[in-house]
Amino acid sequence: MKTSYFLILVLGFFGAQRSFGQQNEVLKSFTLVGRTNDKTLDSVSIIYINGQGKIIQESVAAIDGNFQIKGLISQPTFSNLVFKHKGEVIGKRDVELKRNAAYLNPGEMIITKVPPPNGYLEIANSPAQLDWKVLYEKTKAINKSIDSLNKLSGPAFHGDKNAGNDLKLKTALKSLKAKEAKISYRYFIANPASYVTADRVKYYTSTFGIDSIKQLYNKFSPELKASTEGKRLAAEIKSREVGLTGTTAFNFNVKDKDEKELSLSAMKGKYVLLDFWATWCVPCRASMPQMINLYKKYKDKNFVMIGIGDDDRNVPNWLAAIEKDGTNLWPQTLRGLNAQMFVKGIDNPRDLGQQYGVRALPTKILIDPNGKIIGRFDGQHSTDEEMEKMLAQLLNP
Protein backbone atom coordinates (compact mmCIF):
# COMPACT_ATOMS: atom_id res chain seq x y z
CA MET A 1 0.00 0.00 0.00
CA LYS A 2 1.38 3.39 -1.04
CA THR A 3 1.85 6.08 1.60
CA SER A 4 1.12 9.65 0.52
CA TYR A 5 3.37 11.82 2.66
CA PHE A 6 2.10 15.05 1.06
CA LEU A 7 -1.38 14.08 2.17
CA ILE A 8 -0.14 13.26 5.67
CA LEU A 9 1.52 16.66 5.99
CA VAL A 10 -1.28 18.74 4.54
CA LEU A 11 -4.18 17.02 6.27
CA GLY A 12 -2.32 16.37 9.51
CA PHE A 13 -0.72 19.73 10.11
CA PHE A 14 -3.01 20.36 13.10
CA GLY A 15 -1.38 17.39 14.79
CA ALA A 16 2.18 18.19 13.83
CA GLN A 17 2.88 20.29 16.96
CA ARG A 18 5.35 22.49 15.09
CA SER A 19 5.73 26.24 14.54
CA PHE A 20 5.21 27.41 10.97
CA GLY A 21 6.21 31.08 11.27
CA GLN A 22 4.32 33.33 8.85
CA GLN A 23 6.62 36.31 8.55
CA ASN A 24 5.55 39.69 7.14
CA GLU A 25 1.87 38.95 7.82
CA VAL A 26 -0.38 41.68 9.21
CA LEU A 27 -1.84 40.31 12.42
CA LYS A 28 -5.45 41.01 13.31
CA SER A 29 -7.31 40.12 16.49
CA PHE A 30 -10.45 38.01 16.65
CA THR A 31 -12.90 37.42 19.45
CA LEU A 32 -15.29 34.48 19.42
CA VAL A 33 -18.12 35.28 21.81
CA GLY A 34 -20.54 32.63 23.02
CA ARG A 35 -24.03 33.68 24.16
CA THR A 36 -25.82 30.37 24.05
CA ASN A 37 -27.83 30.44 27.32
CA ASP A 38 -27.12 26.70 27.50
CA LYS A 39 -26.68 26.20 31.26
CA THR A 40 -25.38 22.66 30.73
CA LEU A 41 -22.40 23.84 28.66
CA ASP A 42 -19.18 23.23 30.60
CA SER A 43 -16.37 24.34 28.25
CA VAL A 44 -15.36 24.97 24.66
CA SER A 45 -12.09 23.79 23.11
CA ILE A 46 -10.55 25.22 19.94
CA ILE A 47 -7.59 24.35 17.72
CA TYR A 48 -6.30 26.56 14.91
CA ILE A 49 -3.12 28.03 13.43
CA ASN A 50 -2.61 31.60 14.57
CA GLY A 51 -1.12 34.60 12.77
CA GLN A 52 2.42 33.58 13.76
CA GLY A 53 1.83 30.15 12.26
CA LYS A 54 1.70 28.36 15.62
CA ILE A 55 -0.82 25.67 16.41
CA ILE A 56 -3.04 26.96 19.20
CA GLN A 57 -5.00 24.58 21.39
CA GLU A 58 -7.13 26.25 24.02
CA SER A 59 -10.04 25.36 26.26
CA VAL A 60 -12.18 28.00 27.97
CA ALA A 61 -14.82 27.55 30.64
CA ALA A 62 -18.45 28.39 29.90
CA ILE A 63 -20.48 30.23 32.53
CA ASP A 64 -24.26 30.06 32.10
CA GLY A 65 -23.69 29.24 28.43
CA ASN A 66 -21.36 32.18 27.86
CA PHE A 67 -17.70 32.05 26.85
CA GLN A 68 -15.05 34.08 25.04
CA ILE A 69 -12.05 33.05 22.92
CA LYS A 70 -9.48 35.55 21.66
CA GLY A 71 -6.51 35.28 19.35
CA LEU A 72 -4.50 36.68 16.43
CA ILE A 73 -4.87 35.65 12.79
CA SER A 74 -3.65 37.14 9.53
CA GLN A 75 -6.51 35.95 7.29
CA PRO A 76 -9.72 33.90 7.50
CA THR A 77 -8.63 30.79 9.37
CA PHE A 78 -10.00 27.27 9.68
CA SER A 79 -10.49 25.89 13.18
CA ASN A 80 -12.19 23.02 14.99
CA LEU A 81 -14.33 23.53 18.11
CA VAL A 82 -15.57 20.95 20.60
CA PHE A 83 -18.44 21.81 22.96
CA LYS A 84 -18.33 19.85 26.23
CA HIS A 85 -21.34 19.65 28.52
CA LYS A 86 -21.29 19.18 32.29
CA GLY A 87 -20.61 15.60 33.33
CA GLU A 88 -19.60 14.64 29.78
CA VAL A 89 -16.38 12.70 29.22
CA ILE A 90 -14.82 13.19 25.79
CA GLY A 91 -12.05 10.75 24.90
CA LYS A 92 -9.48 11.28 22.17
CA ARG A 93 -11.45 9.11 19.76
CA ASP A 94 -14.62 11.07 20.47
CA VAL A 95 -13.13 14.39 19.43
CA GLU A 96 -13.37 13.66 15.70
CA LEU A 97 -17.03 12.72 16.05
CA LYS A 98 -17.93 15.78 18.10
CA ARG A 99 -15.87 18.57 16.58
CA ASN A 100 -17.42 21.39 14.57
CA ALA A 101 -15.68 23.15 11.70
CA ALA A 102 -15.45 26.92 12.15
CA TYR A 103 -13.92 29.58 9.91
CA LEU A 104 -12.61 32.45 11.99
CA ASN A 105 -12.56 36.02 10.72
CA PRO A 106 -10.84 39.07 12.24
CA GLY A 107 -13.14 41.07 14.50
CA GLU A 108 -15.92 39.92 16.82
CA MET A 109 -17.92 36.83 15.96
CA ILE A 110 -20.91 35.57 17.92
CA ILE A 111 -22.27 32.08 18.60
CA THR A 112 -25.80 31.94 19.99
CA LYS A 113 -26.50 28.21 19.77
CA VAL A 114 -24.52 25.07 20.63
CA PRO A 115 -24.45 22.96 17.44
CA PRO A 116 -25.06 19.21 17.26
CA PRO A 117 -21.88 17.10 17.30
CA ASN A 118 -20.11 17.32 13.94
CA GLY A 119 -22.89 19.58 12.68
CA TYR A 120 -22.86 23.03 11.15
CA LEU A 121 -21.97 25.83 13.55
CA GLU A 122 -23.76 29.16 13.08
CA ILE A 123 -21.37 32.10 13.59
CA ALA A 124 -22.47 35.69 13.12
CA ASN A 125 -19.97 38.07 11.47
CA SER A 126 -17.96 35.31 9.78
CA PRO A 127 -18.39 35.54 5.98
CA ALA A 128 -16.16 32.50 5.50
CA GLN A 129 -18.41 30.43 7.76
CA LEU A 130 -21.41 31.40 5.62
CA ASP A 131 -19.51 30.23 2.53
CA TRP A 132 -18.74 26.97 4.33
CA LYS A 133 -22.45 26.51 5.08
CA VAL A 134 -23.24 26.39 1.35
CA LEU A 135 -20.67 23.65 0.70
CA TYR A 136 -21.59 21.84 3.93
CA GLU A 137 -25.26 21.64 2.92
CA LYS A 138 -24.40 20.45 -0.59
CA THR A 139 -22.29 17.56 0.71
CA LYS A 140 -24.05 16.76 3.99
CA ALA A 141 -26.20 13.89 2.71
CA ILE A 142 -23.43 12.17 0.80
CA ASN A 143 -20.98 12.57 3.69
CA LYS A 144 -23.54 10.98 5.99
CA SER A 145 -23.65 7.96 3.66
CA ILE A 146 -19.85 7.82 3.60
CA ASP A 147 -19.73 7.89 7.41
CA SER A 148 -22.28 5.07 7.58
CA LEU A 149 -20.22 2.88 5.24
CA ASN A 150 -17.02 3.70 7.12
CA LYS A 151 -18.62 2.35 10.31
CA LEU A 152 -19.26 -0.93 8.51
CA SER A 153 -15.63 -1.34 7.50
CA GLY A 154 -14.72 -2.99 10.79
CA PRO A 155 -13.52 -6.51 11.64
CA ALA A 156 -16.79 -8.07 10.43
CA PHE A 157 -15.91 -7.17 6.86
CA HIS A 158 -12.35 -8.48 6.89
CA GLY A 159 -10.97 -11.94 6.26
CA ASP A 160 -11.47 -14.46 3.44
CA LYS A 161 -15.05 -15.21 4.47
CA ASN A 162 -16.19 -11.64 3.86
CA ALA A 163 -13.85 -10.71 1.01
CA GLY A 164 -16.82 -10.18 -1.32
CA ASN A 165 -18.60 -7.87 1.11
CA ASP A 166 -15.39 -5.97 1.74
CA LEU A 167 -14.89 -5.39 -1.99
CA LYS A 168 -18.49 -4.19 -2.39
CA LEU A 169 -18.02 -1.84 0.54
CA LYS A 170 -14.82 -0.35 -0.89
CA THR A 171 -16.44 0.04 -4.31
CA ALA A 172 -19.44 1.82 -2.80
CA LEU A 173 -17.18 4.12 -0.76
CA LYS A 174 -15.09 4.96 -3.80
CA SER A 175 -18.20 5.84 -5.77
CA LEU A 176 -19.58 8.08 -3.02
CA LYS A 177 -16.27 9.87 -2.55
CA ALA A 178 -16.04 10.49 -6.28
CA LYS A 179 -19.51 12.07 -6.22
CA GLU A 180 -18.61 14.18 -3.21
CA ALA A 181 -15.45 15.37 -5.00
CA LYS A 182 -17.49 16.39 -8.07
CA ILE A 183 -19.94 18.35 -5.93
CA SER A 184 -17.07 20.10 -4.17
CA TYR A 185 -15.30 20.94 -7.41
CA ARG A 186 -18.43 22.55 -8.83
CA TYR A 187 -18.58 24.69 -5.70
CA PHE A 188 -14.90 25.61 -5.99
CA ILE A 189 -15.25 26.70 -9.63
CA ALA A 190 -18.36 28.74 -8.82
CA ASN A 191 -16.67 30.42 -5.82
CA PRO A 192 -13.08 31.23 -6.88
CA ALA A 193 -12.80 34.19 -4.49
CA SER A 194 -13.91 32.28 -1.39
CA TYR A 195 -11.38 31.43 1.30
CA VAL A 196 -13.30 28.17 1.82
CA THR A 197 -12.43 27.18 -1.76
CA ALA A 198 -8.72 27.81 -1.21
CA ASP A 199 -8.79 25.96 2.10
CA ARG A 200 -10.89 22.92 1.16
CA VAL A 201 -9.32 22.14 -2.22
CA LYS A 202 -6.27 20.66 -0.46
CA TYR A 203 -8.39 17.63 0.45
CA TYR A 204 -8.88 16.80 -3.23
CA THR A 205 -5.55 17.48 -4.91
CA SER A 206 -4.91 13.75 -5.23
CA THR A 207 -8.37 13.30 -6.76
CA PHE A 208 -8.52 16.16 -9.26
CA GLY A 209 -6.39 16.08 -12.39
CA ILE A 210 -3.67 18.69 -12.84
CA ASP A 211 -5.66 20.50 -15.54
CA SER A 212 -8.66 20.82 -13.21
CA ILE A 213 -6.48 22.17 -10.41
CA LYS A 214 -4.81 24.69 -12.71
CA GLN A 215 -8.18 25.82 -14.05
CA LEU A 216 -9.34 26.43 -10.50
CA TYR A 217 -6.16 28.22 -9.41
CA ASN A 218 -6.21 30.48 -12.47
CA LYS A 219 -9.68 31.68 -11.43
CA PHE A 220 -8.52 32.62 -7.93
CA SER A 221 -8.73 36.28 -7.03
CA PRO A 222 -5.38 38.09 -6.51
CA GLU A 223 -6.07 38.12 -2.75
CA LEU A 224 -6.65 34.38 -2.72
CA LYS A 225 -3.50 33.67 -4.73
CA ALA A 226 -1.53 35.75 -2.19
CA SER A 227 -2.99 33.84 0.77
CA THR A 228 -1.16 30.97 2.46
CA GLU A 229 -3.59 28.49 0.90
CA GLY A 230 -3.19 30.05 -2.55
CA LYS A 231 0.60 29.79 -2.33
CA ARG A 232 0.30 26.21 -1.17
CA LEU A 233 -1.89 25.31 -4.15
CA ALA A 234 0.59 26.98 -6.52
CA ALA A 235 3.33 24.82 -4.99
CA GLU A 236 1.11 21.76 -5.39
CA ILE A 237 0.67 22.53 -9.10
CA LYS A 238 4.41 22.86 -9.54
CA SER A 239 5.04 19.57 -7.74
CA ARG A 240 2.61 17.84 -10.12
CA GLU A 241 4.46 19.11 -13.17
CA VAL A 242 8.03 18.23 -12.20
CA GLY A 243 9.76 14.88 -12.10
CA LEU A 244 7.70 13.41 -14.93
CA THR A 245 9.03 11.07 -17.58
CA GLY A 246 10.56 13.05 -20.44
CA THR A 247 11.56 16.05 -18.30
CA THR A 248 15.06 17.08 -17.23
CA ALA A 249 15.94 15.84 -13.75
CA PHE A 250 16.46 18.46 -11.04
CA ASN A 251 20.21 18.89 -10.53
CA PHE A 252 20.76 18.69 -6.77
CA ASN A 253 23.93 19.19 -4.77
CA VAL A 254 23.54 17.93 -1.19
CA LYS A 255 25.36 16.13 1.62
CA ASP A 256 24.96 12.39 2.11
CA LYS A 257 24.63 10.65 5.46
CA ASP A 258 28.42 10.75 5.87
CA GLU A 259 28.57 14.51 5.10
CA LYS A 260 30.12 13.86 1.69
CA GLU A 261 29.13 15.89 -1.38
CA LEU A 262 26.40 14.23 -3.44
CA SER A 263 25.60 15.82 -6.77
CA LEU A 264 23.48 14.57 -9.65
CA SER A 265 25.73 16.32 -12.16
CA ALA A 266 28.62 14.18 -10.92
CA MET A 267 26.66 11.12 -12.06
CA LYS A 268 26.40 12.31 -15.67
CA GLY A 269 27.06 9.49 -18.08
CA LYS A 270 25.44 6.92 -15.78
CA TYR A 271 21.93 5.62 -15.21
CA VAL A 272 20.75 6.90 -11.83
CA LEU A 273 17.91 5.41 -9.81
CA LEU A 274 16.52 7.66 -7.07
CA ASP A 275 14.70 5.75 -4.33
CA PHE A 276 12.40 7.95 -2.24
CA TRP A 277 11.58 6.13 0.99
CA ALA A 278 11.00 6.57 4.73
CA THR A 279 11.59 4.54 7.87
CA TRP A 280 7.84 4.68 8.69
CA CYS A 281 6.79 3.52 5.20
CA VAL A 282 6.12 -0.23 5.43
CA PRO A 283 6.21 -0.97 1.66
CA CYS A 284 9.43 1.06 1.40
CA ARG A 285 11.17 -1.11 3.96
CA ALA A 286 9.71 -4.27 2.43
CA SER A 287 11.24 -3.36 -0.95
CA MET A 288 14.80 -3.03 0.37
CA PRO A 289 15.85 -6.64 -0.34
CA GLN A 290 14.78 -6.07 -3.96
CA MET A 291 16.78 -2.82 -4.07
CA ILE A 292 19.87 -4.57 -2.71
CA ASN A 293 19.58 -7.27 -5.38
CA LEU A 294 19.22 -4.64 -8.11
CA TYR A 295 22.23 -2.74 -6.82
CA LYS A 296 24.44 -5.83 -6.72
CA LYS A 297 23.23 -6.92 -10.16
CA TYR A 298 23.91 -3.63 -11.94
CA LYS A 299 26.49 -1.70 -9.87
CA ASP A 300 29.25 -2.50 -12.36
CA LYS A 301 27.13 -1.65 -15.41
CA ASN A 302 27.14 2.15 -15.53
CA PHE A 303 24.43 2.26 -12.87
CA VAL A 304 24.16 4.04 -9.50
CA MET A 305 21.46 4.29 -6.85
CA ILE A 306 20.70 7.10 -4.44
CA GLY A 307 18.42 6.68 -1.43
CA ILE A 308 16.41 9.75 -0.38
CA GLY A 309 14.86 9.40 3.07
CA ASP A 310 11.82 11.34 4.28
CA ASP A 311 13.09 11.39 7.86
CA ASP A 312 14.49 14.90 8.37
CA ARG A 313 12.75 15.07 11.74
CA ASN A 314 14.19 11.79 13.00
CA VAL A 315 17.72 11.35 11.72
CA PRO A 316 18.71 8.67 14.29
CA ASN A 317 15.85 6.44 13.12
CA TRP A 318 16.88 7.02 9.51
CA LEU A 319 20.51 6.06 10.14
CA ALA A 320 19.47 3.00 12.17
CA ALA A 321 17.15 1.78 9.40
CA ILE A 322 19.90 2.11 6.79
CA GLU A 323 22.20 0.02 8.95
CA LYS A 324 19.52 -2.57 9.76
CA ASP A 325 18.32 -2.95 6.16
CA GLY A 326 21.84 -3.07 4.74
CA THR A 327 21.20 -0.21 2.33
CA ASN A 328 24.43 1.63 3.14
CA LEU A 329 25.82 0.07 -0.03
CA TRP A 330 24.78 3.17 -2.00
CA PRO A 331 24.64 6.90 -1.15
CA GLN A 332 21.85 7.96 1.18
CA THR A 333 20.62 11.50 1.80
CA LEU A 334 17.61 13.16 3.38
CA ARG A 335 14.72 14.65 1.49
CA GLY A 336 15.46 18.13 2.92
CA LEU A 337 11.97 18.90 4.17
CA ASN A 338 11.42 22.33 5.72
CA ALA A 339 7.88 22.15 7.12
CA GLN A 340 7.75 25.92 7.58
CA MET A 341 8.39 26.53 3.87
CA PHE A 342 6.19 23.62 2.80
CA VAL A 343 3.10 24.78 4.67
CA LYS A 344 3.52 28.33 3.34
CA GLY A 345 3.93 27.12 -0.24
CA ILE A 346 7.48 28.51 -0.55
CA ASP A 347 9.76 26.81 -3.07
CA ASN A 348 12.56 24.89 -1.33
CA PRO A 349 15.39 23.81 -3.66
CA ARG A 350 16.73 21.47 -0.96
CA ASP A 351 13.43 19.58 -0.73
CA LEU A 352 14.07 16.78 -3.21
CA GLY A 353 10.57 15.42 -2.68
CA GLN A 354 9.17 18.76 -3.82
CA GLN A 355 11.61 19.18 -6.71
CA TYR A 356 10.76 15.72 -8.06
CA GLY A 357 7.02 15.97 -7.38
CA VAL A 358 6.99 12.93 -5.10
CA ARG A 359 3.47 12.40 -3.80
CA ALA A 360 3.64 8.86 -2.46
CA LEU A 361 6.20 6.52 -0.95
CA PRO A 362 7.92 4.51 -2.17
CA THR A 363 8.68 6.32 -5.44
CA LYS A 364 11.59 5.42 -7.69
CA ILE A 365 12.79 7.67 -10.51
CA LEU A 366 15.18 6.52 -13.24
CA ILE A 367 17.43 9.09 -14.93
CA ASP A 368 19.38 8.41 -18.12
CA PRO A 369 23.08 9.31 -18.70
CA ASN A 370 22.06 12.69 -20.18
CA GLY A 371 20.08 13.74 -17.07
CA LYS A 372 16.64 13.02 -18.54
CA ILE A 373 13.95 11.20 -16.53
CA ILE A 374 13.02 8.02 -18.38
CA GLY A 375 11.00 6.20 -15.73
CA ARG A 376 8.81 6.98 -12.74
CA PHE A 377 7.77 4.04 -10.61
CA ASP A 378 5.24 4.89 -7.90
CA GLY A 379 2.38 2.49 -8.56
CA GLN A 380 0.48 5.15 -10.47
CA HIS A 381 2.72 5.78 -13.47
CA SER A 382 4.56 2.45 -13.48
CA THR A 383 5.29 -0.47 -11.17
CA ASP A 384 8.45 -1.95 -9.68
CA GLU A 385 8.07 -4.90 -12.04
CA GLU A 386 8.17 -2.52 -15.00
CA MET A 387 11.23 -0.87 -13.46
CA GLU A 388 13.07 -4.19 -13.33
CA LYS A 389 12.17 -4.92 -16.96
CA MET A 390 13.42 -1.47 -18.06
CA LEU A 391 16.69 -1.88 -16.18
CA ALA A 392 17.21 -5.32 -17.71
CA GLN A 393 16.68 -3.93 -21.20
CA LEU A 394 18.98 -0.96 -20.65
CA LEU A 395 21.77 -2.65 -18.74
CA ASN A 396 21.67 -6.14 -20.27
CA PRO A 397 21.52 -5.30 -24.01
N, C-alpha and C positions, 0 to 999 in steps of 0.2 A: 504494500500500500504506500502510495506516494505521500510525502509530507510537505505541505505548502507552508514554507516559513514566512513568506510575505503575508499570507493570510493570518498566521499566528501573530505576527507583529502588529498588523493593522487592526485586527479585531480584538486582540488581547492587550492593547496598550493601557487600558484601565488597570490591568493586573500586573503591569510590569514593575511598578514601584520604583520608577526612575524619574529624573528631572530632565525635561526637554525644554531648556531655556528658549523663550521666544524673544530675542533681542529686537530692539527698535520698534516694539509694539506700543501703541498708546493704550494705557490701562484705564479701564472705566469700572466704576463700582456698580454692583447690583445688590438689591435687597429682595429676598423672597419672603413675603409676609403671608402667614397663615391665619385666616379668620374663619375657621370651620365650625365653631360652636359644638364640636364633637367632644363631649366631656370624657369619652373613653379613650381618646387619643393620648398615648404616652410619650412618644418621641418621633422625630423624623430624621432619617439618615440620608445623606447626599454624597455622591462621588462625581467629580468632574475634573477637568484640567483647567487650571486657572491661567491668568494673563501672563504669568512667568513660566508657564509650561509645566508646572508641578501638579502632580495628582493630589487632589484634595479629598480627603474622606472626613466627614464631620457628622456628628449626631447632636441634635439639639432637643431639649425637653419641650414638651407641649403643655401649656397651662390653660385649662378650660378650652381646649381646642385651638389655642393660639400659639404661634411660634414665629421665629424670625431667623433667616439665614442670610449672611452677608459675605461678599467676596469681591474679587477683582477679575475681570475678563477683558479681552481685547476685541472680541467679536461675539456674535451669537454662538453659544456653546452648548453642546449636548451634555446632559447629565442623567443620572439615574437616582430616583428617590424611593425610599422604602418607609411606609407609614406603619408604625408599631403601636398596637393598642395595649391597654393595661392588662397585665396577666398573660400576655401573648409571648411565646418563646419562638424566636425565628432563628433556625439553624442556618449554616452556610448554604446548604442545598436549597433551602426555602427562599433565599434571597432572589434567585433568578425567577422564581414563580410569582413573587410578590412585588418586584420592582416596577416602577412606572417611569417611562421615558419622559424627559422634560428638557425643552430647549430654553436656556436662559438668555435673557437680553439685558443689556445695561439699563439701569434705572430701577424703579420699584415695580415688582410684579406681585400679584395677589392671588392666593388660593382660597376659595370659599367652601370647597367641598372635598372630603377625603375620597379619592377614587377607589374603585374596586381593584383588587390585586391584579397587576399586569394589564390594567385597563387604561383608557385615555385619561389624562390629567388636565383639567381645565385650569388655565393660567391667564389671568387678565394682564394686559400690557406686554404680552410676548408674541409679536408677529410670527416668529419662527414656530412657536407652538401651534398657532392656528394653521400654518402651512402643513405641519406634521399631522394635524387632525384630518386633513383631506386625504393624505396618503394612508394614514392609519385606517380610516373608514373604508377605503378602497380595497385594502388587503386583509381586513379583519376576519372575514368569513373564511378565506382560504388559509390564513395562518392558523385559525382554529382547527381546521381539518388537518393541517400539518402537525400541529401539537398532538392531536388525537392519535395519529398514526405513529408519531414518535414514542408515545406511551406504550404502544403495542410491540415496539421493537426490543422487548426485553428477553430474558432467558427462554420464555416459552416459544419464541420464534427462531431459536438457534438449534444447531445440531442437524444431523442427517435426516431425522424423522420429519422435521419441519422445513426442510430446505426449499420446498415449493412455496410454502407460505411466506418464507423470508424473502424470496425473490419477488413475489407479488407485492409484498409490502414495500420493498425498495423501488420497484417500478412505479408504484402509486405515488410514493414520496417524490420521486424524481419528476414525475408529471406535474404534481402540484407546485413544486418549487419552480419549475419552468414557467408555469402560468403566473405565479406570483412575481417572477422576474419581469415578465412581459408587462404586467400591470404597472410595476414600479418604473420601468423604462418609459412607458407612455407618460407617466407623471413627470419624470425628470425632463423629458423633451418639452413638455408643455410648461414647465416652470424653471427655465434656465437661470433665473435670477434669484432663486430661493436658496437660502443657506441649507435647508433640509435636503435639497437635491445634491449639493456639493458634499454634504456629510454622509448621506445614505448610499451614494453610488459606490462607496468603497466596499460594500458588502456584495457587490455584483461584478467586480472587475474580472473575476475568473469565469463568469458566466457570459458576459457580453463580449462580442468580438471587438477587435481593435478599431475597426471602422465605426462601429456604433459608439464606442467610447470617445473617439475623436470628434464625431459629429456632435455629441453632447457637450464636450469641452469647448468646442468652437462657438457654441451658442451661449456660453457663460458670459455674464456681464463682466466688465473690467474689475469691478469690486470683488466679484466671486473668484476670478482668476488670481487676484492678489491675495486672497485669503489663504490660510494654512491648508485648508482642504483643496482649494484650487491648485495650489502648488504641488500638493501631494498627487493629485490626479495627473498633472502634467508630467511628474516624475514617473508615474505608473505607465503613461503612454510611451515615454522614452524607453522604459525597461522592456516594453513589449516589442519594440522595434529594433533592439540591438541583440547581438548574439545569435542571429538567425543564420541558417545555412545560406551560403552565397555572399555573406557580408565579410568585411575585413575584421579580424579579431582585434579586440582592444589590446593595445601594447602596454602591459603593466611592468612596473619595476618596483619590486617589494623585497622584504626580508623573509627568509624561510625560518623554520623553527629553530635553526642553529645560528640565526642572525647573519646568514650569508646572503649576498645579493642574488635575487632571482628575477630574471627579466625574460619576457617572451621574445624580445628581439634577439637575445643570445641563442635562442633555439632555432633561428631561421635556417632552413635547409633540412629540418627534421619534421616528422609528423609528431604533433603534440596532443596528448589527450588530457584535458582538464577534468578532474573528478571533484565535483561539488558535493560535500557530504557534511555530516554532523555526528557528534557522539550520541546525541539523543534520537537520531533517525535510525529506527530498527532495520529497514531495508538497506540503508547505506552500509551498516555494519555487516549485514548478512552477505553483501556483495563483495566484501573484501577478499575472501579466498579466490574469487573469480578474477579480481583485479591483480592479485599477486601472480596468478597463473599467466595472465596476459602480459604482465611486465616481464616475467622470466622468459616467456616465449618470444617476445619481440624486442627486448632491450638492446640487442646487438644488430638490429635491422633498421637503423635510422629512425628510431622511435623513442620518445620520452613521455613520462607521465608526471603530472603535477597534481597533488592533492590540495584542495582548498576547503578548509574546515569552517563551518559556521558556529564557532565556539569562542568568539572574541571575549565573551563575558565569563568564560570558564577555561582559561588556558591550561591549568593543571589537568583537568579532565581530558582535554584535547591531546595533550602530550602523553598521558597514560594510555589512552585508546590507541594511539599510533604504535606505542610500544607493545601493547597487548595483542593487537591485530597483526603486527609484523609488517606494517606498511611504511616503515622508515627506510624502505629500499629506494624510494623515490622522493624528490623534494616535496615538502609539505609547508603550506603557508595558511594564514588565516584569511577569512573573507574580507576583513577590514570594516566591519559594520560600525557606524557611528549612529546610534539610535536617535540622537538629537537632530542630526541632519536628515535622517530618513523620515522621521515623523513630520518635519517641516517641509519635506519635498525638495531639499537642497541637494544638488548634484555632488556626489562624493567620489572622486576619481580612485580613491583607495578601496572603495567597496566593489570588489570583483563580482559579487552577486548582482549588484545593480548594473555594473558595466556590461555584464553578459546576459542580463535579463532573466536571471534564474528565478523561477517562481515555485519550484518544487524540488525536493531532495529525495533520492539522489538525481543529479543531472550530470551527464557527461558530454563534453563538447570536444569534437575532433577538428584540429587545425592542420592544414596542409603545409608543406615546406615553404610556401610563399606567403604564409600568414592569413590564408583565407579559411573561413569556417566551412567544412565540408560535411559535417554531421553533428546532429544534436539529438541526444538520446536521453529522454526524460519520461518516456511512457506515453507522451502525447504526440510528439513528432516522430520518434522512432524508439525501438526497444533495444535492450542490451544484446539480444540475439542478433539483431540487424547490425549492431556495432561490431560484434565479433566477425560477422560475415564480411563487413567492409574492411576491417583490419586484415583479414586473411587474404582478401583480393589485392589490397594495396601492398602488403608486406611479404606475401608469398606468391609473387607473379609467376 
